[in-house]
Amino acid sequence: MSLTPTIILTIFLSLTASTIRPLPKHNLSNTKHTLILIFIISTIPLNALLNNNDELTITLFPLIITPTENINISFTLDTLSLTFIPVALFIT
């Protein structure tokens, strides 16, 4: 099962929410609210991947292309790495 629509929808909604809501005058007083919002948003991919018992690999195009070698970057988001982000945000 492809999780691409879920990831695209999550990115779209988080970017839309950040552009619709105007910046508050006192950014330091809204730190708690921002951390709670980021924690909730970060649990969406965690729940999607835990329900499917799956992992996600993101492969980027070669960023550095030389005549002798190409450097490819890929991120693997498994259960451990996806669990770390919400827990770290919750502790913060």
Long-range contacts (C-beta under 8 A, 24 or more apart in sequence): 1-52, 1-54, 3-45, 3-48, 3-49, 3-52, 3-54, 3-56, 6-44, 6-45, 6-48, 7-45, 7-56, 10-41, 10-44, 10-45, 14-41, 35-89, 35-92, 38-89, 39-86, 39-89, 39-90, 42-85, 42-86, 42-89, 43-86, 45-77, 45-82, 46-82, 46-83, 46-85, 46-86, 49-77, 49-79, 49-82, 50-79, 50-82, 55-79
